[in-house]
Structures are given as structure tokens and as C-alpha cells.
Amino acid sequence: MSARKVSSVSFCSHQLKVLADSTRLAVLELLWSGPKHVREINAVLGLEQSLLSHHLKVLRQEGFVRATRDGKAVLYQLEPTVWSTSSGRTIDLGCCRLSFEPRV
């Protein structure tokens, strides 16, 4: 296997591990309907503030979400370079695509 292929597989594996957490997937599902403040996310998930902050930090560092200042609050939204709505609610990792569409 070439070094480029190993690097690509390693990157994809890492991204999938980030998404394997149920809390992170729940955050992504909430953000699909539009940008949300931390308090809005936490109103649905009911997590300790520090735990939610940790998950949001991981998602931000890995490029799944972006954070912008909104006064004293922080507004989170999906990173548009990763998400596709034209092919449904899909995450494009480059090596594979994950769909959030219900199976029929």
C-alpha cells in the first residue's frame, strides 16, 4: 500500500472514530436544522456544560462544525465544506460518505 493510501486510510479512520460518539452525532443532528447556541444544544441534550464544551471542541477541531462569536455567546453551525444537502443529509469524509437519511 502506498504512503498516500495509508495516510488517507488513517485520516478516514480517525474521522470515523470522532463520529463514533453518540453525543457528537446528536450534536450534528441538532445542527442540521440550523446554527445553534450552546444553551440551545444543551436544552435538548441536557449534558454537563463542560462535557458539551468538550464535544463541541472536538467537532470544531476536526472540521465538522464552526464556531462564531455572537455577543457573549458562541454560535455553532455545520462546516459547509463537509456537509452535503444536495445528496441528502450526508457527511463527505473524502474516503466515504455517511448518510443521516432514514432507511426505507
Residue pairs with C-beta under 8 A, 6 or more apart in sequence:
1 9
8 94
8 95
9 95
11 94
11 95
12 93
12 94
12 95
12 96
15 62
15 93
16 93
16 96
18 24
18 58
18 59
18 62
18 64
19 25
19 28
19 64
19 91
19 98
21 55
23 45
23 47
23 51
23 52
23 55
24 55
24 58
24 59
24 64
26 44
26 45
27 41
27 45
27 52
27 55
27 56
27 59
27 65
27 76
28 59
28 64
28 65
28 78
28 91
28 100
29 100
30 36
30 40
30 41
30 44
30 45
31 41
31 65
31 76
31 77
31 78
32 78
32 89
32 100
34 77
35 75
35 76
35 77
36 75
36 76
36 77
37 70
37 73
37 74
37 75
37 76
38 49
38 52
38 53
38 56
38 73
38 74
38 76
39 73
41 52
41 56
41 76
42 49
42 52
45 52
47 55
56 65
56 67
56 76
59 65
60 66
60 67
60 76
63 79
63 81
63 82
64 78
64 79
64 82
64 91
65 76
65 77
65 78
65 79
66 76
66 77
66 78
66 79
67 74
67 75
67 76
68 74
68 75
68 77
69 75
82 91
82 92
82 93
83 89
83 90
83 91
83 92
84 90
84 91
84 92
84 97
87 97
88 99
88 100
88 101
89 99
89 100
89 101
90 97
90 98
90 99
90 100
90 101
91 97
91 98
91 100
